[in-house]
Each structure stands twice: as C-alpha cells, then as structure tokens.
C-alpha cells in the first residue's frame, strides 16, 4: 500500500468499531513512521556538514569545486561524508544555499 492509502486508513479506522482495531491502527502507524529515525539522522548529518562546508566558502570569494571544498574542510566533515555525499548535498539538499557554476568541473558559490 502507498503511504497516502495508509494515511487515509489511519484517519478513517478510528471512527469505525471492529475487533482488533487498536492493533491494526498501531501497525498502520508503525508503517507510516518507518524510516523516520533514519531520515532524521541523515538530516542532522547534512545540517552538521553544511555548517562546516559554508566555512570553506568564507575562505574565498571565487567559485570553488567539490575537490577544493574537500581540501579545505574534508577532515572536519562527519565521518563517512564522502565526495559523493558532498556533491549530492550541493545539488539537492543545499541547492537553495549555493549557486552552481557550470563548467568542465562544476564549481559553487554561496547564494
């Protein structure tokens, strides 16, 4: 079932009386909230990384590449925060905070 279907069921089922109602509603709520803890942990990791990465932008006024960011602040980033995660964050999570400068190697500046 899709999350929207489960959401509708969690809204409707409390208004209906049937045997095992509490267990069914609990299972639906569990499924709706599945992965929420992981999502919160990931968001916290990217938020912590942003505080560090924006420091790299403060060191220069010219656009900088992912490699340059890693050279400047790579050791301070959360453990496991790879080049791929940094690139993804710049283009997805932080897209409203940075401006992408297209080129043979893309560079970024603060928005």
TANOR-V515848 format. One record per run of one state. SS is the DSSP state (H for helix, E for strand, L for the rest). FROM is the first residue (numbers start at 1). TO is the last residue. Records with the same first field share a line. If there is no record, write none. Layout:
# TANOR-V515848
SS->FROM-TO + FROM-TO
This chain:
# TANOR-V515848
L->1-2 + 16-20 + 33-35 + 59-63 + 77-82 + 94-97 + 102-106 + 111-111
H->3-15 + 21-32 + 36-58 + 66-76 + 83-93
E->64-65 + 98-101 + 107-110
